[in-house]
Amino acid sequence: MFCFLLLFYFTVMRLTKPTLFTNIPVTCEEKDLPGDLFNQLMRDDPSTVNGAEVLMLGEMLTLPQNFGNIFLGETFSSYISVHNDSNQVVKDILVKADLQTSSQRLNLSASNAAVAELKPDCCIDDVIHHEVKEIGTHILVCAVSYTTQAGEKMYFRKFFKFQVLKPLDVKTKFYNAEVSTDEVFLEAQIQNMTTSPMFMEKVSLEPSIMYNVTELNSVSQAGECVSTFGSRAYLQPMDTRQYLYCLKPKNEFAEKAGIIKGVTVIGKLDIVWKTNLGERGRLQTSQLQRMAPGYGDVRLSLEAIPDTVNLEEPFHITCKITNCSERTMDLVLEMCNTNSIHWCGISGRQLGKLHPSSSLCLALTLLSSVQGLIWVLLTYKLTDTFLKRTYEYDDIAQVCVVSSAIKVES
């Protein structure tokens, strides 16, 4: 609480939720001199919980004893009171409250109209609210102007400085899908930087117009979607929680460009939490961006491949070839056998012309002569007959090769 006296008492107080009272138990054993006196006093104390007097649990609320911490995303509320402490009637009283940050100055006054007069022992009260959106030093500037009975114009102001702290630490990582899509996975790591637990009410990703998003933070149990973090979404101080999202380009963008190139805007995270007795906070990150992976002139990806195949038995895969350049290509497919992978088909196959941003799918047949986890497409080459350029692809995918099952007849 701050006060300034001229003809007025000028009071500014922060409005916060109360906290639960914590008692300090004082006990002793029955054989000690006080006997059961201390325990009886605790049982009679109205602030303790019946049956848990020695656990420092309280059931009463206590008013805040200090200014407290203010975190980014919370709502700062303050009560401003101007009291006429003189025996004179003053006129044209104007109370203003501005919040000065490192980048801007905001007017928080509920009304900018002057009060005609203020009689002795009367007050002008105002409550201001502001959602804090910047970290660092904030200065609340409260000013009062008025006119005395003698017609003299008076003016004074008071400054109240406080710090806005960072409640959460948010880190993001992007992962590209290994299949032949432009899907991208976003991992968001959220850490509680405060000294009290948080109830994570909502953590969602608002995608840009280019993507559709799927949340991967729940599992299906007995026909119901259950959060992977359990029924109690509490985040303890300094704990970190990881959220995962899958973003897939919308059809109009995927069809228009063939593939998404360069830097793209993914979207922004929207985080809502509650602390203490339901104090709400909300943060939105800036637009998240990622650099789409480069595929060169020709992109080769797999549309379908089995997980497990039998030794020395043919299996089928489906490849997709996309022209990522700005020119038309005339492609020839070349295949060579290795010690482990053998192609079933004709090498030097003509694929025909492929226009920019166009794709074609190929169904290929292979067999493996070696057991184990085998890399596929180690000897896969594409040649553009127009420019005489050859494109080679290594380690496209893996397949597990097992021995054929032997049927035993009884």
N, C-alpha and C positions, 0 to 999 in steps of 0.2 A: 504494500500500500504506500502511495506517495501523496503528500499534501503540500499545497502552496497557499499562502495566506496573504491577501491584500485586503480587499473587501470581501473576498470569497475564500471558502475552502474548496480547493480543486482536488478531487480524488479520482484516481484511476486504479482499477483492480481488474486482474485477469479472472475470467470465469472458467473454472474447470470442474470436473466431476470430483466428488469426494472419494476418499479411499477407505478401505476397511481398517478398523482400529486393530492394532497388534499389541496384545498385553505381554508384559514381561513376568513370567511366573517366578515366584519365590517359594520354595518348598523346603521341607526338612523331614527327617525320619521321625517316626512316632516316639522313639526312645530319646530323641533330643529334648532339650528343655522346653521349646514352644509346643511340643506335642503336635496336636492336630490343628493348632490355631491358624497357621498359614494356609493349610488346605481348605479350612472352613471359610477363610476370608476370600479365597479364590472362587469357591463355590457360590458365595454370596455376591460376587462382583457381577453386575449386570452386563458387562462388556464381554464376558467369556462365554464359550459354548458349553452347554451342559454335557458332562461326560468327557470333555476334552479340555479341561481347564489348564493343563500343563503343556499343551501343544502349541501355544502362542497363536491360537486361532481366535479371531474376534468376530462378533456378529453385529457390531455397531459401526456407523460411519463417522469419519472424522474429517473436518474441513482442512483444505490444503494449508500448509504452514509456510510455503515459499512459492516463488514464481513458477517453479517446475520447468520441465523440458518441453520444447516445441519442436515437432518433427515435420519435415517436408510432407505435404499432402494432407495434413490435419487442418482443422478449422480453428483459427485464433479468435477467441471471443473476449471482449473487454467491456467492463462497466465504467462509464464516465459520469461523474456527478459534480455539479457546480452548485455550491451552497452560499447563499448571501449571509455572511456572518456579521454584517454591519446593521446599524439601525436606520439605514437609508433605503429608499426605493430607487433602484437603478433601472435604466431603460436600454432598449436596443441591444439586448445580450445575444451575441452570436458565438456559438461553440463549434469549433472545427477539429476534426481528427484526421490526420494524414499519416500514411505509412510510407516511410522512405526506405527503399532497398538500393542495392548497388546499381540497378538499371532503370528504376522508375519510381515515381511518387504517386500514390493512390489516395484518393479521397474516400474515407470510410464513414463520413458523417451520414446519419440517416436523413437529416434535413439540413439544408443550407439557408433556411429562412430564420431571420432574427426573432427572438422573443420580445414582445413589446415592453414588458416590465417584469421585474422580479422583486417581490416584497421581502422584508427582513425574515430570516429563518426559513426561507423557501428554497427549493432546489430545482435545478434543471437536470434531468437524468437522460442518459442515452446508452444504448447497448449496440456495439458494433461487432460485425462478424467478417472474417476474411479467410478464405482458403489459401494457405501458404503454398506458393509455387516456386520459391527460390530458396537456395541454401545460403547461409551466411548471416551477416549482421543486418538486423532490421531496426529501424528507429521509429517509434510511435511519437508523432508530433501533435500535441494537444494545445490549442490556442483558444483564448477567450478575449473578446472585445466587448465593451459596454460603454455606456454614457452615464456619468454621475448626475446628481440633482443640479449641480452647478453648471452642467453642460460640457464638462470636460470629458473628452474621449480617452479611455484607458484601454490598454492592451497588454497582455502577457501570455506567455506560452511555456510549455514544459516538454522536455524530451525524455523518453523512456527507451532504453536500448536493450535488445535481447537477441539471442542467437538462435537460428533455425538449424537443426541438426539433420543428418541423413538417417532415415529409418531403415532403409533396405539397401543392400548391395546387389545389383542385378548384372549378371554376366550371361552372354549369349554365345552359342556356337552353332554353326551350320554344317550339315552333312548332306552330301548328294547321294541320291538313290543309285544303287548299282544296276538296276534294271533299266530298260530302254525307255525311260520316261524323264520328264523334267521335274519330278518330285524332289522336294528338298525338305529335310527334317531340321527343325529348330529345337535346340535344347536351351532352356532358360534356367539358370541357377540363381535362386533367390535366397539371400542370407539376412537374418534378423540382426540388425546392428544396434538395437535398443537394449535396455536392461530389464525388460519385462516380456512375458510371453505375448504372442500375437495369435489372434484367430484369423486364419486366412479365409475370408469370406468368398473371394472370387479371384482367380488368376486366369485370364483369358487372352487370346491373341485375336486382335481385330485385323484381318488381312487387308491388303490393298485390293484394288479392283481387278488385278491380274490373277489372283489366286483364290482358291477355295481351301479352307482349313479344316482339319480333322484333329480333335484332341485325343491324345493317347495317354491320358492320365486316369483311366478307369478300366476295370475288368468286369466281365460278366459272370455273376454268381447267382445260380438258381433263378435265371431269367431277369435279374436286376443288375443295373450298372452300379458298381461299388468303386469308390475312389481307391486308388493304389496307396494312398496315405492313411487309410483307415477312416473310421467314423468321426474321429476328433482331429480336426484340421488345425492343431496348434503348432506353432513354430516357436521353440524355445530360444532365449537369447544366444546369439552367435551360431545358431544352427542353420544349416543350408538344406534347401529342398530343390529337387530337379523336376522341371516340367518339360514335357515333350509334345511337339506338334508336327503334323505332316501337312505340307502345303503342296497343292497340285495346281498347275496353270489351268485357267478356264479354257474351254474349247476354242472360243473366238481368238484368244491370244496364241494358243498353240498352233491353230490352223493358219493363222495369218503369218507367223514368222517361222514356222517349222520347228525351231527351237528358240528358247529365250537366250539372248546374248547380252553381254555387257553387265553393267550395274543395274540391278532391279530393286525396287522397293518391296519389301516383304509385308510390312504392316507394323503395328505397335502393340505392346503389351499393356493390358489394363489390370491393375492390381488393387484390390480393395481388402482392407483388414480392419480389425477392431482390437482395442487394447483396454485394459483396466475394466471399467464399468460400462463398456459399450461405446467408448470413444472411437469414432470412425475416421479412417484415413484412406486416401486414394491417390495412386500414382499412375501416370501414363508415360511410358517411355517415348522418346522421339522415334521417328520412322526408322525401322531397322532395314539395312541394306545389305545385299550380298553381291559378290562378283560371280556371275555364272561361269562355270568351267568352260575352258576353250577346247574345242574338238578338232581344230584344224579345218582342212577343206572337206574331209569325209568323216562322218561319225558312224562307227560300227557299234551296235548294241545287240543284246539278246532279248528276244521276245518270249522264248520258251526253251527250257532245258530241264531234263529230269534231274532229281537229286541223286538217285542211285541207279546204276545200270549193272547188267551182268557182264562178266568177263567174256570177251570174244563173241558178243552178241550185238548186232546193229542197234543203234538208238538214234533218235531224231532230235534235231535242234532247229529253231527258227531264228534267223538273224534279220536285223533291220539295218539298212544302209541309207543314210541321209546325206544329201549334198548340202554342206554348210557354206559353200562358196557362192559367189555371185555370177558364176558362169556354168554353162552346160558341160557335163562330162560324158564320155563314152567309156564305160568301165568294163574291165576284163577280170574275172575271178581266177586266181591261181591257188592251188592247194598242193601241199607236199606232205608226205607221210613222215612220221617220226618213229622212234623206238616204242612209243606207247600208244599214240593215236594214229589211226588209219582212216582215210577218207574213202567213202564209197560213192564214186562219181567221176566226172570228167574234169580234169584240170584245164585251165585256159578257156573257161566258159564265158561267152559273151553275154553281158547283162544289158546291153543297149544304152541308150542315152538317158541321162538323169538330169533333169532341170534343177535350177537353184531352189533350195528349200523343199525339194521333193524327196520322197522316200520309196523304197521298195523292200519287200520281204522275201527272204530265201529260205526254203526248207532243205536242210542238208542232213546227210546220213553219215554216221561215224561208227567205229567200233574200237575198243581198247584191248590191247594184248597184255596189259600190266594191271595188277590189282593196286588199290590204294586211292588216295586223293590225287586226281590227275588234272592238270591244266589243259584247257581246251583252246583251240585256235592259236596254237603257237606258230603254225606255219600257214597263215592266212594272209594273202596279198591281194591288193586291188591295184590295177594299173589303169591310168587314164590315157587312152590312146591319142587324145588330142594334144596333150602337152608332154606325153611320154613320162609321166610321173608315177612312181610306185609308192603305195601306202601299205605299211606293214603293221600288224596288230599282235601284241603279246599279252598273255595272261588275261584273257577276256573273262573267263569263268572257270570254276572247278566242278568236277563231277566225281562222285565216289564209285569206284569200280569194285564189285564183289564177285566172288566165284559163284557159278550157277548152283542152284539148289539141286541136290541129288535125291531123287524120289526112291525110297526104300519100301519095297513091297513085303508084306509079311507072308 
